[in-house]
Structures are given as structure tokens and as C-alpha cells.
Amino acid sequence: MQFTVQVPASTSNLGPGFDTLGLALSLYNNYTFDTEGIASGSASPRNDGNMPRNDGDLIYTSNLSEEHVEYNKDNLVYRAFDYLFKKEKLATPPIKIHFEAGIPVTGGFGSSSTAIVAGLMAAAKIIEANGGAHYSREQILKIGTQLDGHPDNITPAIVGGFVVCVYANQELSYIKLPWNQDLFFVAVTPNFKTPTAKARAILPAKVNYQDAVFNIGYSSLLVAAVASKNTEVLKKTFKDRLHQENRATLVPGMQYVLDTGLEAGAVGTMLSGAGSTLIAVVDNQATAEAVGAAMQTAWLQSAGIKAEYRFLRAVDDGAKIV
């Protein structure tokens, strides 16, 4: 059996919606699984063809080097794949996995969530094909959220679209809404990565009451604007006082680059997830070009950081087997 799981990128928070808002984007990671032609006891080669360790029943390849992804069973996609077989009290089968990365590895696009989703979906397909349990998309989402710990990337990765989600007491609740395609995105990605764990550790244990009210207000307004298709109000909502200022210490030049995007014509700018990618919200292609170029230049001039920019749209479809 051979098949590919395609999983979209996602951006989370969208400014005020810390750990609760997420949006699937038109950028993809592809994971190809092959259960044939691998015998137990095979070694897992590195990308350069070396065979440094014996991982028994896993062969893992990628268009990325070992600098960016682990070529062994500690790899996140394999861990998720293995988890579902163990949950079903089944032996994990020998597997070939090829990871074709289309999402930048520097962070801010939910790449880790794509690995968890792909591993779970692949395992579910193989288990069912061999007469085992059927896992619905909702069941995979619940397990994936438990593994990831946060719902705002993994939910849009699985169901697509714009999602409002809450994960509390081991229970996930979410609502999916269609995104207004009049607004799309310029994603500006620097040549360095912000580790998610470090970006979380830098946040304070307590927040100012007025800052909390500020974010609750704008997050609520953002959701209401999406639901009511009120683009003019939506443009005003990409603001934050809870996490971006603290995380700016891990992303040199961040605030200057965000401000530059607004000055160049973006209707909103924000840190994508925990970073390091920055995102500008725009409403026309001509502005998008100007915003991308301005933010790229600002990052280089203010902090000596090279960056690339790309134009992305919201996508309504989540992960699928192709």
C-alpha cells in the first residue's frame, strides 16, 4: 500500500486570538507512506546516503537535510504513526516515509502539526484497510490535539478554513467559518527559526487585566466580523497585547518590520503563531507586492536579516489523502 497525505500550513492567533484562532493556508507538506518493500531490520538512511543507525522497520527520506528533520523514530510523523498502532494494541508495521516539505521550516506555519496529522491519518488508513477500527476525522482531531497540546494549528490543518477552538479539560470544541477571500496574506519568512518551546517559555505567568480585556475584545470582534462577512471591521482587528511584545525579543527587528508593513498599505500585520514568520493582511495584489518588498527590506536594514516573502490565501480544505 502506498499513498500520500497532504496537509496545509496554518497560521495561529491572528493577533488577538492567542491559542484559540487558526487559519489553513495555501502551502502544503506532503508525506508519502509505503508499506511494501521494507523488511524488518532495514536501516534508516540519512539524506546523504549514510546509514548511521539501525531503526529496524523505518526508512525515512526527505527533501530536507538532517539539520531540519530527524531521520529516525524520534521523527514526529513516525511517533504519531506509531502512537495509533500502540493505542489499538497492534504491531506497528515496517514503513517507508518520504517527507516532501513545501512549508518553510523556520516556523510560524504549523509544520509540527502537519507531521502529527499525517502520521495519524496514515496509521488510521492502514489499520482500517487491514480490518481494524475506523477513525473519523473528528477522532483523529481529538487525538492530534492531545498529542500537540494546542488546538489552533492542528484544527485548521485537519478541517481547513478559519477555526475558533478551545481545548480545556482534555476536551476540544471548535467552530469552522469561511474566510473572506477579499483579504489574503503576505508571509515574510526570515532565515532563522524561533523554537516554539522558547517562544512559550518567554511569556509571563500573569497578564495585565486591561491587556486581557483588549485581546478578548478584538478576538471577539474578529470572529464576529468573519461570521458576518464584515470586511471593514475585520481589517481593524489584527491587534495584540498578550504575546507579541514578549516574543519580539526572539525575533530581532519584528516590530519595525510589522510597522513597515502597515505603512506600506497592509490592513493588519502580526506574528504568525510563535514565529519567526511575520504575516501582513492585504486586500489587493498591487499592495501585496509593495508590502512584501517593504517588509523584506525593513528586516534587512533594521536587523541584517534576510527574508523571503510569498502570497498566500486561506484554504477551506484540510488534510487529505491524495
Buried (B, 14 or more C-beta within 10 A) or exposed (E): EEBBBBBBBBBBBBBBBBBBBBBBBBBBBBBBBBBEEBEEEBBBBBBEEEEEEEBBBBBBBBEBEBEBBBBBBEBBBBBBBBBBBEBBEBEBBBBBBBBBBBBBBBBBBBBBBBBBBBBBBBBBBBBEEEEBEEBEEEEBBBBBBBBBEBBBBBBBBBBBBBBBBEBEEEEBEBEBBEBBEEBBBBBBBBEBBBEBEEBBEBEEEEBEEEEEEBBEEBBBBBBEBBEEEBBEBBBBBBBBBBBBEEBBEBBBBBBBBBEBBBEBBBBBBBBBBBBBBBBBBBBEEEBBBBBBBBBBBBBBEBBEBEBEBBBBEBBBEBBBEE
